[in-house]
Amino acid sequence: MSETQTPLGRPFDVSQRYVRLREHRADGFVAFDFSIGDPRICVELVMREADYRAFCHTHEVEHLSGEDGVALDAEELKWRYGLPGISQ
């Protein structure tokens, strides 16, 4: 991974917005991660379903796949524990 690429192999681009869906809750809210430029650096947000859809449309987000999420989780574990894939 070069200095200008994210761990998903994408170039770092501050105009790019990412959403990683976490949960559609039974109470009508959606929990998700939102990031700009690099999907590793995100904020956790919770919005009503309609607001979530409008937010994604307004920011023209790229929805991360389940595989992308697994790759991001492995990267986080590597930084937290020193090796990818360690869960303790």
Secondary structure, 3 states (H helix, E strand, C coil): CCCCECCCCCECCCCCEEEEEEEECCCCEEEEEEEECCCCCEEEEEEEHHHHHHHHHHHCCEECCHHHHHHHHHHHHHHHHCCCCCCC
